[in-house]
Structure formats: C-alpha cells, structure tokens
C-alpha cells in the first residue's frame, strides 16, 4: 500500500536549513493499523504530511497504492488525496450550520458525485460509526466524541485506501478517547481499512497492531504490537 524509501524533507528558513526528515524508510501493507509516535519536533507530523500528499519530499521515493507520489504536481496531489486518502484531525473541522449528513457529504460534492449517491454514502458511513440516529443534528447538538465520529464518517464516505488520523483523540477526555480508538480498531478489523494514526501518547498507540517511533527525522523503532489494547 505505502512504500517510502530514503525520504528527506528540508525546510529553508532564511539562511537556516531545518532537516525535518533524514532518510525515512517505511513500508505499510494494506489493512494494517499503524501508530506513528514521537515527541514534538521529531518529524512525525512532517511524515504524516508526506503520506497525506499535503507536501512533497526533498528527496526519496513515495509509492501509494501503485502511484509514484514524490514527482506529482499540486493538481495531481490534490486528485490523489481526494481518491485515496481520508483525513481525521484533532479538531473536528465540521461546518457549524450543516447537519452531520451534510458535513459527511461535503467532500463528495467537490468530487462531482451526484446528490443521491452522496446522501447514500454519507448515511452508510454515519451508521458505520454509530451515528445513524444523528443524521440531522448540527455540531452544536453533538458531544465532542460524536463530532469526531462524524469527522471519521466524513473520511470514510469517499471509500479511501488509507485513513490518516492526526492526534484524533487530542481534544477528547480519556473515556471518549477510548471509545474513538475502539471504533477505529473495529473499522480496521471489520472493514479491512488501512489506518495510520499519529500520536505522542503511548496509551493511544497501544491500540495499533504496529508502532513506529520517529525521532530527529529518522525511524528509531518499528515493532509489532503483540497485544493491542482492546
């Protein structure tokens, strides 16, 4: 599904070069649930941006579902994001005046999917995350955990190859965080979704089947989680 070879990313700030990634090698197979861990400044968010086609590497190779990504232009990257990737962020980024159903439909609108099909896919996705009885509720009528479920449904509705979740429980209390991670785990196992989460919390990473640690722009450990938290 994902092959990264000798990926580097260098940001230039005036006369200073910041080496955010320093030769990352990583392979992720279809259907894996993987956590990328690291402290602030480790390069984990930069790596997530590369995997999510939000930025391009300075050097190295990135293959995503058979597509060589590193050499794509901005328009092609945007097309890959729309077709292949679903995003979940710490902040839910829901439109406050729109219903849960309309929020989930929104990305499909920009892809040109016709209205009836958008509504069908959105309802299926909301039902998958346990929000089938909240289709007409607006964000201010939902708890934080429910809003994050809607955000996950929005990511699912486009039938992506990979779900990327950047600190998905960062704005939630511990009990709700557990519910969200159980749900992601269930989606991975039952729907065979490839899920990549970025987190600095070991208890959140413990839900994944594989944990990759990055520090100072390089992968320092890559291990199978023998007993994922359930």
N, C-alpha and C positions, 0 to 999 in steps of 0.2 A: 504493500500500500504506500509506504513512505520510505525513501532511501535518501539519506543525507551523507555526503562524503566530503570531508575536509572543508566544511563550510566556515568561512570567516565573515565578520562584519566589522568594518572600521568606520567610525563616525569622525568627521573632521570638524573641530570647533576652533576656528581661527587658525592658529599655528599648532594646536594640540590635536593629536590623534588618539581617539579612545577605541581600544580593541575590545569590542563587546563579545565577539565570538572568535575563538582562536583555533580553528580546525576541529569542528564538531563532526563526529561520525555517529550515525544513529539509523537503525532500521526498525520500522514499526509494521507489523503484519496486520492484515485485515482481521477485524474482530477483537483486537486487543483493547484492554482497558489499562492505560498507562498514566502514571503520575510523573511530572517533571518538577523536581524540588530544587530549592536553592535559596540562599539569603538574598536580600536586596543587593543589586549590583552584580549578581552572579552571571547574568546573561540569559536567565530563563525567559524573561519577557521578550527579549530580542529574538530568542529561538522560537517562541510562540508566534511572533510577528512573521518570521520567515515561513514557518509551517502554514500559517494562515494566509500567505500571499499578500500580506499587508506591507511588506517591504521585500527588497531583493538583497541577496548576499553580495559581499565584495568579491569573494571568490568561492569556488567549490561547486558542488553539484547538489541539486534537489530534484528528486523524482517523486511525483504524486500521482498515484493511480495510473501510471503509464505516461504521464505528461512531464516533460523536462521543463521545470518551472523557472530555473535561475535566469534564463535568457529571454523571458517573456516581457513584452511592453506592458504599460499600465492598463490598456484596454483588455489585453488578453488575461492579465492577472485578475481583473475585475470579473471577467467571464468565468474563470476557474473558481473564484470564490463563490460566485452565485450557484454554480452547478455542483461543486464538490464538497463545500465546507459549510458547516453550521456553527455559529458562534454563540457562546453564553459568557456573559461578563459578570463582574462583581455587582455592578449597578445594572438594574433590570432593563433600562432603556426602553420602557414602554411609553407609547403615546397616551398622555393622561386623559384625553377626551374620547378615546376609542375603546370599544369593548375588547374583551380578551380575544374573541373571534377575529375582530378586525385587526388587532395587533399581530396575530399569527399570520393572517392573510397578507400583510403589507409587503414582505419581501417578494412574494409570488406575483404581486401586482407589477413590480418592476421587471419581472422576468417575462411578462406578457401572457401569463396563464389566465385563462378565461374565468369569469366570476364564479360560475357554478362549481368548477373544479377546485378553485381556490377555497371556497367555503367547505367543500367536502374534505379536502386535505387538512384544513385547519381544524375541523371538528374531530377528525380521526386523531390528529396529533394531541389535541387537548384531552381527549379521552384516554390516550396512552399515558399521560402524566397525571391522571386523576382529577382533571378539571372539566370534565364533560358536563357537569351541572353548574358551571360558572361562565358559560359562553357569553352571556350578555352583561357580565359585570365589568365595570371600569376599574383601573388600577387602584383608585382611592377606596374601592369597596372590597379590596383584597388584602390579605396579610402579606408580609414580606416573602414568606415561603410560597404562598400562592402566586405572587407576582413572578418569582423565579421559576415556578413551574410553567407559567405562561411563556416566559422567555425561552425555556427549554423546548416547549412545544413549537415556538416560532423557529427555532433552529432545526427541529425535526421535520417540519412540514415540507421543506424543499427536497426531501429524500437525499441528504448529503452522504458522501462517502465517509466523512470524518466529522465528529463533533469536537470542537475545541472549547474548553471551558477554562477561563482565566479567573482564578480565585472565586469560583462560583458560590462559595458559602461565606465570603468575606464580610457580607453585610447582614448575616443571619446569626441568631443565637444558637447555642450548641444543640438544642433539641431539634430545631428546624434544620440545622446543618446535617444532622444525622439522617433526617427524612429525605433531604435532597440527594445525599450520597447513596442512600439505599435505592432511591429511584434511578439514579444514573447506573448503578450496578445492575439493577434489574433490566434496564433498557439494553445494556451491553450484553447480558446473558440471554435474554429472550428475543431481542430484535437483531442480535449479532452486530450491533453498531460498534464501530471503532471510535473510542472515546479517549481524548487526551486532556488531562487536567493539569494546570499549572498551579502550584500552591507552595507556601512556605511552612505549612502546618503538617507535621508528621501524622497526626491522627486522621487528617483528611486523606493524605496519600495512602494510608493503610487500607483504604477501600479498593485500591487498584490492584491488578494482578501483577504489575511490574512497576518498579520505581527507579527512575533515572535521576541522579543527582548531578547538578552542574554547579561549578564554582570557577570564578575567574575566567569564564568563557570557554571552559572545556568540560567534557563529561568526566566526572571522577568515579562514579559508580553506576552500574546498570545491573540490577538484580531482579530476579523473580521474587514476588511476594508469596511465600509458601502458604501462608494462612491469611488471606484477605479478610479484613473486618467485615462482619455480616450483621 
